[in-house]
Every structure is written in C-alpha cells, then in structure tokens.
Amino acid sequence: MNRTAFLAALGLSLALPAFGELDKDDPDAELASFQLPPGFEANLFASEREGVIKPIQIRWDARGRLWVIQSTTYPS
C-alpha cells in the first residue's frame, strides 16, 4: 500500500469509538479501534511510549521517511 492511500484511508475512513471507551495512553488499543475499508491497514510508527510527546507537525521527506516535530510545552 502506498503512503497516499494509507493517509487517505486514515483521513476519510477512520472511525474512532466515543471518548472514554479506550485507554488513550495505550497505542495497541487505539490501533485496534481503527475501522478501515477492506484492503487497507494501519501501522503504528511511533507512540508516546517510544518518546513522541505532543507532536505538532509531521512531514514525509523525498526518501519516504516520516519526520515529527514535537514540543513538551505545546500549546503553552
């Protein structure tokens, strides 16, 4: 699956359960809650457990790498 299809699936087809139904700090529970169309899949690249705290922007570079800008003081 290419990156564009993956992002389109997340942006258009992602349905999350109502707030409070899952542990917001558990990336596995969050990933399991995704409802994607047949043939699509979601992959966890990083989480707060792995050090990504308060991401404020993401960008793909020409080599297909994902860069994340984060700030522990955002939005203050």
Distance bins in CASP14 RR format, pairs under 12 A and 6 or more apart:
PFRMAT RR
TARGET T0000
AUTHOR 0000-0000-0000
RMODE 2
METHOD distances of the structure
MODEL  1
1 7 0 0 0 0 0 1 0 0 0 0 0
1 8 0 0 0 0 0 1 0 0 0 0 0
1 9 0 0 0 0 1 0 0 0 0 0 0
1 10 0 0 0 0 0 1 0 0 0 0 0
1 36 0 0 0 0 0 1 0 0 0 0 0
1 37 0 0 0 0 0 1 0 0 0 0 0
1 39 1 0 0 1 0 0 0 0 0 0 0
1 40 1 0 0 1 0 0 0 0 0 0 0
1 41 1 0 0 1 0 0 0 0 0 0 0
1 42 0 0 0 0 0 1 0 0 0 0 0
1 43 0 0 0 0 1 0 0 0 0 0 0
2 8 0 0 0 0 1 0 0 0 0 0 0
2 9 0 0 0 0 0 1 0 0 0 0 0
2 40 0 0 0 0 0 1 0 0 0 0 0
2 60 0 0 0 0 0 1 0 0 0 0 0
2 64 0 0 0 0 0 1 0 0 0 0 0
3 9 0 0 0 0 0 1 0 0 0 0 0
3 10 0 0 0 0 0 1 0 0 0 0 0
3 43 0 0 0 0 0 1 0 0 0 0 0
3 45 0 0 0 0 0 1 0 0 0 0 0
3 58 0 0 0 0 0 1 0 0 0 0 0
3 59 0 0 0 0 0 1 0 0 0 0 0
3 60 1 0 0 1 0 0 0 0 0 0 0
3 61 0 0 0 0 0 1 0 0 0 0 0
3 62 0 0 0 0 0 1 0 0 0 0 0
3 63 0 0 0 0 0 1 0 0 0 0 0
3 64 1 0 0 1 0 0 0 0 0 0 0
3 65 0 0 0 0 0 1 0 0 0 0 0
3 66 0 0 0 0 1 0 0 0 0 0 0
4 10 0 0 0 0 0 1 0 0 0 0 0
4 11 0 0 0 0 0 1 0 0 0 0 0
4 12 0 0 0 0 0 1 0 0 0 0 0
4 40 0 0 0 0 0 1 0 0 0 0 0
4 60 0 0 0 0 1 0 0 0 0 0 0
4 64 0 0 0 0 0 1 0 0 0 0 0
5 11 0 0 0 0 0 1 0 0 0 0 0
5 12 0 0 0 0 0 1 0 0 0 0 0
5 13 0 0 0 0 0 1 0 0 0 0 0
5 36 0 0 0 0 0 1 0 0 0 0 0
5 37 0 0 0 0 0 1 0 0 0 0 0
5 39 0 0 0 0 1 0 0 0 0 0 0
5 40 1 0 0 1 0 0 0 0 0 0 0
5 41 0 0 0 0 0 1 0 0 0 0 0
5 42 0 0 0 0 0 1 0 0 0 0 0
6 12 0 0 0 0 0 1 0 0 0 0 0
6 13 0 0 0 0 0 1 0 0 0 0 0
6 14 0 0 0 0 0 1 0 0 0 0 0
6 34 0 0 0 0 0 1 0 0 0 0 0
6 36 0 0 0 0 1 0 0 0 0 0 0
6 37 0 0 0 0 0 1 0 0 0 0 0
6 39 0 0 0 0 0 1 0 0 0 0 0
6 40 1 0 0 1 0 0 0 0 0 0 0
6 41 0 0 0 0 1 0 0 0 0 0 0
6 42 1 0 0 1 0 0 0 0 0 0 0
6 43 1 0 0 1 0 0 0 0 0 0 0
6 45 0 0 0 0 0 1 0 0 0 0 0
6 60 0 0 0 0 0 1 0 0 0 0 0
6 64 0 0 0 0 0 1 0 0 0 0 0
6 66 0 0 0 0 0 1 0 0 0 0 0
7 13 0 0 0 0 0 1 0 0 0 0 0
7 14 0 0 0 0 0 1 0 0 0 0 0
7 40 0 0 0 0 0 1 0 0 0 0 0
7 42 0 0 0 0 0 1 0 0 0 0 0
7 43 0 0 0 0 0 1 0 0 0 0 0
7 58 0 0 0 0 0 1 0 0 0 0 0
7 60 0 0 0 0 1 0 0 0 0 0 0
7 66 0 0 0 0 0 1 0 0 0 0 0
8 14 0 0 0 0 0 1 0 0 0 0 0
8 36 0 0 0 0 0 1 0 0 0 0 0
8 37 0 0 0 0 1 0 0 0 0 0 0
8 40 0 0 0 0 1 0 0 0 0 0 0
9 15 0 0 0 0 0 1 0 0 0 0 0
9 34 0 0 0 0 1 0 0 0 0 0 0
9 35 0 0 0 0 0 1 0 0 0 0 0
9 36 1 0 1 0 0 0 0 0 0 0 0
9 37 1 0 0 1 0 0 0 0 0 0 0
9 38 0 0 0 0 0 1 0 0 0 0 0
9 39 0 0 0 0 1 0 0 0 0 0 0
9 40 1 0 1 0 0 0 0 0 0 0 0
9 41 0 0 0 0 1 0 0 0 0 0 0
9 42 1 0 0 1 0 0 0 0 0 0 0
9 43 0 0 0 0 0 1 0 0 0 0 0
10 16 0 0 0 0 0 1 0 0 0 0 0
10 31 0 0 0 0 0 1 0 0 0 0 0
10 34 1 0 0 1 0 0 0 0 0 0 0
10 35 0 0 0 0 0 1 0 0 0 0 0
10 36 0 0 0 0 1 0 0 0 0 0 0
10 37 0 0 0 0 0 1 0 0 0 0 0
10 40 0 0 0 0 1 0 0 0 0 0 0
10 41 0 0 0 0 0 1 0 0 0 0 0
10 42 1 0 0 1 0 0 0 0 0 0 0
10 43 0 0 0 0 0 1 0 0 0 0 0
10 44 0 0 0 0 0 1 0 0 0 0 0
10 45 0 0 0 0 0 1 0 0 0 0 0
10 58 0 0 0 0 0 1 0 0 0 0 0
11 34 0 0 0 0 0 1 0 0 0 0 0
11 36 0 0 0 0 0 1 0 0 0 0 0
11 37 0 0 0 0 0 1 0 0 0 0 0
11 40 0 0 0 0 0 1 0 0 0 0 0
11 42 0 0 0 0 0 1 0 0 0 0 0
12 35 0 0 0 0 0 1 0 0 0 0 0
12 36 0 0 0 0 0 1 0 0 0 0 0
12 37 0 0 0 0 1 0 0 0 0 0 0
12 40 0 0 0 0 0 1 0 0 0 0 0
13 34 0 0 0 0 1 0 0 0 0 0 0
13 35 1 0 0 1 0 0 0 0 0 0 0
13 36 1 0 1 0 0 0 0 0 0 0 0
13 37 1 0 1 0 0 0 0 0 0 0 0
13 38 0 0 0 0 0 1 0 0 0 0 0
13 39 0 0 0 0 0 1 0 0 0 0 0
13 40 1 0 0 1 0 0 0 0 0 0 0
13 41 0 0 0 0 0 1 0 0 0 0 0
13 42 0 0 0 0 0 1 0 0 0 0 0
14 30 0 0 0 0 0 1 0 0 0 0 0
14 31 0 0 0 0 0 1 0 0 0 0 0
14 33 0 0 0 0 1 0 0 0 0 0 0
14 34 1 0 1 0 0 0 0 0 0 0 0
14 35 1 0 0 1 0 0 0 0 0 0 0
14 36 1 0 0 1 0 0 0 0 0 0 0
14 37 0 0 0 0 0 1 0 0 0 0 0
14 40 0 0 0 0 0 1 0 0 0 0 0
14 42 0 0 0 0 1 0 0 0 0 0 0
15 33 0 0 0 0 1 0 0 0 0 0 0
15 34 1 0 0 1 0 0 0 0 0 0 0
15 35 1 0 1 0 0 0 0 0 0 0 0
15 36 0 0 0 0 1 0 0 0 0 0 0
15 37 0 0 0 0 0 1 0 0 0 0 0
15 42 0 0 0 0 0 1 0 0 0 0 0
16 22 0 0 0 0 1 0 0 0 0 0 0
16 24 0 0 0 0 0 1 0 0 0 0 0
16 29 0 0 0 0 0 1 0 0 0 0 0
16 30 0 0 0 0 1 0 0 0 0 0 0
16 31 0 0 0 0 0 1 0 0 0 0 0
16 32 0 0 0 0 0 1 0 0 0 0 0
16 33 1 0 1 0 0 0 0 0 0 0 0
16 34 1 0 0 1 0 0 0 0 0 0 0
16 35 0 0 0 0 1 0 0 0 0 0 0
16 36 0 0 0 0 0 1 0 0 0 0 0
16 42 0 0 0 0 0 1 0 0 0 0 0
17 23 0 0 0 0 0 1 0 0 0 0 0
17 24 0 0 0 0 0 1 0 0 0 0 0
17 29 0 0 0 0 1 0 0 0 0 0 0
17 30 0 0 0 0 1 0 0 0 0 0 0
17 32 0 0 0 0 0 1 0 0 0 0 0
17 33 1 0 1 0 0 0 0 0 0 0 0
17 34 0 0 0 0 0 1 0 0 0 0 0
17 35 0 0 0 0 1 0 0 0 0 0 0
18 33 0 0 0 0 0 1 0 0 0 0 0
19 33 0 0 0 0 0 1 0 0 0 0 0
20 26 0 0 0 0 0 1 0 0 0 0 0
20 29 0 0 0 0 0 1 0 0 0 0 0
20 30 0 0 0 0 0 1 0 0 0 0 0
20 33 0 0 0 0 0 1 0 0 0 0 0
21 29 0 0 0 0 1 0 0 0 0 0 0
21 30 0 0 0 0 0 1 0 0 0 0 0
21 32 0 0 0 0 0 1 0 0 0 0 0
21 33 1 0 0 1 0 0 0 0 0 0 0
22 28 0 0 0 0 1 0 0 0 0 0 0
22 29 1 0 1 0 0 0 0 0 0 0 0
22 30 1 0 0 1 0 0 0 0 0 0 0
22 31 0 0 0 0 0 1 0 0 0 0 0
22 32 0 0 0 0 1 0 0 0 0 0 0
22 33 1 0 1 0 0 0 0 0 0 0 0
22 34 0 0 0 0 0 1 0 0 0 0 0
23 29 1 0 1 0 0 0 0 0 0 0 0
23 30 0 0 0 0 1 0 0 0 0 0 0
23 31 0 0 0 0 0 1 0 0 0 0 0
23 32 0 0 0 0 0 1 0 0 0 0 0
23 33 0 0 0 0 0 1 0 0 0 0 0
23 48 0 0 0 0 0 1 0 0 0 0 0
23 49 0 0 0 0 0 1 0 0 0 0 0
24 30 1 0 0 1 0 0 0 0 0 0 0
24 33 0 0 0 0 0 1 0 0 0 0 0
24 47 0 0 0 0 0 1 0 0 0 0 0
24 48 0 0 0 0 1 0 0 0 0 0 0
25 47 0 0 0 0 1 0 0 0 0 0 0
25 48 1 0 0 1 0 0 0 0 0 0 0
25 49 0 0 0 0 1 0 0 0 0 0 0
25 53 0 0 0 0 0 1 0 0 0 0 0
26 32 0 0 0 0 1 0 0 0 0 0 0
26 33 0 0 0 0 0 1 0 0 0 0 0
26 44 0 0 0 0 0 1 0 0 0 0 0
26 47 0 0 0 0 1 0 0 0 0 0 0
26 48 0 0 0 0 0 1 0 0 0 0 0
26 49 0 0 0 0 1 0 0 0 0 0 0
27 33 0 0 0 0 0 1 0 0 0 0 0
27 34 0 0 0 0 0 1 0 0 0 0 0
27 42 0 0 0 0 0 1 0 0 0 0 0
27 43 0 0 0 0 0 1 0 0 0 0 0
27 44 1 0 1 0 0 0 0 0 0 0 0
27 45 0 0 0 0 0 1 0 0 0 0 0
27 46 0 0 0 0 1 0 0 0 0 0 0
27 47 1 1 0 0 0 0 0 0 0 0 0
27 48 1 0 0 1 0 0 0 0 0 0 0
27 49 1 0 0 1 0 0 0 0 0 0 0
27 50 0 0 0 0 1 0 0 0 0 0 0
27 51 0 0 0 0 0 1 0 0 0 0 0
27 52 0 0 0 0 0 1 0 0 0 0 0
28 34 0 0 0 0 0 1 0 0 0 0 0
28 42 0 0 0 0 0 1 0 0 0 0 0
28 44 1 0 0 1 0 0 0 0 0 0 0
28 47 0 0 0 0 1 0 0 0 0 0 0
28 49 0 0 0 0 1 0 0 0 0 0 0
29 44 0 0 0 0 0 1 0 0 0 0 0
29 47 0 0 0 0 0 1 0 0 0 0 0
30 42 0 0 0 0 1 0 0 0 0 0 0
30 44 0 0 0 0 1 0 0 0 0 0 0
30 47 0 0 0 0 1 0 0 0 0 0 0
30 48 0 0 0 0 0 1 0 0 0 0 0
30 49 0 0 0 0 0 1 0 0 0 0 0
31 41 0 0 0 0 0 1 0 0 0 0 0
31 42 1 0 0 1 0 0 0 0 0 0 0
31 43 0 0 0 0 1 0 0 0 0 0 0
31 44 1 0 1 0 0 0 0 0 0 0 0
31 45 0 0 0 0 0 1 0 0 0 0 0
31 47 0 0 0 0 1 0 0 0 0 0 0
32 42 0 0 0 0 1 0 0 0 0 0 0
32 44 0 0 0 0 0 1 0 0 0 0 0
33 42 0 0 0 0 1 0 0 0 0 0 0
34 40 0 0 0 0 1 0 0 0 0 0 0
34 41 0 0 0 0 1 0 0 0 0 0 0
34 42 1 0 1 0 0 0 0 0 0 0 0
34 43 0 0 0 0 0 1 0 0 0 0 0
34 44 0 0 0 0 0 1 0 0 0 0 0
35 41 0 0 0 0 0 1 0 0 0 0 0
35 42 0 0 0 0 1 0 0 0 0 0 0
36 42 1 0 0 1 0 0 0 0 0 0 0
36 43 0 0 0 0 0 1 0 0 0 0 0
43 66 0 0 0 0 0 1 0 0 0 0 0
44 50 0 0 0 0 1 0 0 0 0 0 0
44 52 0 0 0 0 0 1 0 0 0 0 0
44 66 0 0 0 0 0 1 0 0 0 0 0
45 51 0 0 0 0 0 1 0 0 0 0 0
45 52 0 0 0 0 1 0 0 0 0 0 0
45 55 0 0 0 0 0 1 0 0 0 0 0
45 58 0 0 0 0 1 0 0 0 0 0 0
45 60 0 0 0 0 0 1 0 0 0 0 0
45 64 0 0 0 0 0 1 0 0 0 0 0
45 65 0 0 0 0 0 1 0 0 0 0 0
45 66 1 0 0 1 0 0 0 0 0 0 0
45 67 0 0 0 0 0 1 0 0 0 0 0
45 68 0 0 0 0 1 0 0 0 0 0 0
46 52 1 0 1 0 0 0 0 0 0 0 0
46 53 0 0 0 0 0 1 0 0 0 0 0
46 55 0 0 0 0 1 0 0 0 0 0 0
46 58 0 0 0 0 1 0 0 0 0 0 0
46 65 0 0 0 0 0 1 0 0 0 0 0
46 66 0 0 0 0 1 0 0 0 0 0 0
46 67 0 0 0 0 0 1 0 0 0 0 0
46 68 1 0 0 1 0 0 0 0 0 0 0
46 70 0 0 0 0 1 0 0 0 0 0 0
47 53 0 0 0 0 1 0 0 0 0 0 0
47 55 0 0 0 0 0 1 0 0 0 0 0
47 68 0 0 0 0 0 1 0 0 0 0 0
48 54 0 0 0 0 1 0 0 0 0 0 0
48 55 0 0 0 0 1 0 0 0 0 0 0
48 68 0 0 0 0 0 1 0 0 0 0 0
48 70 0 0 0 0 1 0 0 0 0 0 0
48 72 0 0 0 0 0 1 0 0 0 0 0
50 68 0 0 0 0 0 1 0 0 0 0 0
50 70 0 0 0 0 0 1 0 0 0 0 0
51 68 0 0 0 0 1 0 0 0 0 0 0
51 70 0 0 0 0 1 0 0 0 0 0 0
51 72 0 0 0 0 0 1 0 0 0 0 0
52 58 0 0 0 0 1 0 0 0 0 0 0
52 66 0 0 0 0 0 1 0 0 0 0 0
52 67 0 0 0 0 0 1 0 0 0 0 0
52 68 1 0 1 0 0 0 0 0 0 0 0
52 69 0 0 0 0 0 1 0 0 0 0 0
52 70 1 0 1 0 0 0 0 0 0 0 0
52 71 0 0 0 0 0 1 0 0 0 0 0
52 72 0 0 0 0 0 1 0 0 0 0 0
53 68 0 0 0 0 1 0 0 0 0 0 0
53 69 0 0 0 0 0 1 0 0 0 0 0
53 70 1 0 1 0 0 0 0 0 0 0 0
53 71 0 0 0 0 1 0 0 0 0 0 0
53 72 1 0 1 0 0 0 0 0 0 0 0
53 73 0 0 0 0 0 1 0 0 0 0 0
53 74 0 0 0 0 1 0 0 0 0 0 0
54 68 0 0 0 0 0 1 0 0 0 0 0
54 69 0 0 0 0 1 0 0 0 0 0 0
54 70 1 0 1 0 0 0 0 0 0 0 0
54 71 1 0 1 0 0 0 0 0 0 0 0
54 72 1 0 0 1 0 0 0 0 0 0 0
54 73 0 0 0 0 1 0 0 0 0 0 0
54 74 1 0 1 0 0 0 0 0 0 0 0
54 75 0 0 0 0 1 0 0 0 0 0 0
54 76 0 0 0 0 0 1 0 0 0 0 0
55 66 0 0 0 0 0 1 0 0 0 0 0
55 67 0 0 0 0 0 1 0 0 0 0 0
55 68 1 0 1 0 0 0 0 0 0 0 0
55 69 1 0 0 1 0 0 0 0 0 0 0
55 70 1 0 1 0 0 0 0 0 0 0 0
55 71 0 0 0 0 1 0 0 0 0 0 0
55 72 0 0 0 0 0 1 0 0 0 0 0
55 74 0 0 0 0 1 0 0 0 0 0 0
56 67 0 0 0 0 0 1 0 0 0 0 0
56 68 0 0 0 0 1 0 0 0 0 0 0
56 69 1 0 1 0 0 0 0 0 0 0 0
56 70 1 0 0 1 0 0 0 0 0 0 0
56 71 1 0 1 0 0 0 0 0 0 0 0
56 72 0 0 0 0 0 1 0 0 0 0 0
56 73 0 0 0 0 0 1 0 0 0 0 0
56 74 1 0 1 0 0 0 0 0 0 0 0
56 75 0 0 0 0 1 0 0 0 0 0 0
57 66 0 0 0 0 0 1 0 0 0 0 0
57 67 0 0 0 0 1 0 0 0 0 0 0
57 68 1 0 0 1 0 0 0 0 0 0 0
57 69 1 0 1 0 0 0 0 0 0 0 0
57 70 0 0 0 0 1 0 0 0 0 0 0
57 71 0 0 0 0 1 0 0 0 0 0 0
57 74 0 0 0 0 0 1 0 0 0 0 0
58 64 0 0 0 0 0 1 0 0 0 0 0
58 65 0 0 0 0 0 1 0 0 0 0 0
58 66 1 0 0 1 0 0 0 0 0 0 0
58 67 1 0 0 1 0 0 0 0 0 0 0
58 68 1 0 1 0 0 0 0 0 0 0 0
58 69 1 0 0 1 0 0 0 0 0 0 0
58 70 0 0 0 0 1 0 0 0 0 0 0
59 65 0 0 0 0 1 0 0 0 0 0 0
59 66 1 0 0 1 0 0 0 0 0 0 0
59 67 1 0 1 0 0 0 0 0 0 0 0
59 68 0 0 0 0 1 0 0 0 0 0 0
59 69 0 0 0 0 1 0 0 0 0 0 0
60 66 1 0 1 0 0 0 0 0 0 0 0
60 67 1 0 0 1 0 0 0 0 0 0 0
60 68 0 0 0 0 0 1 0 0 0 0 0
61 67 1 0 0 1 0 0 0 0 0 0 0
61 68 0 0 0 0 0 1 0 0 0 0 0
END
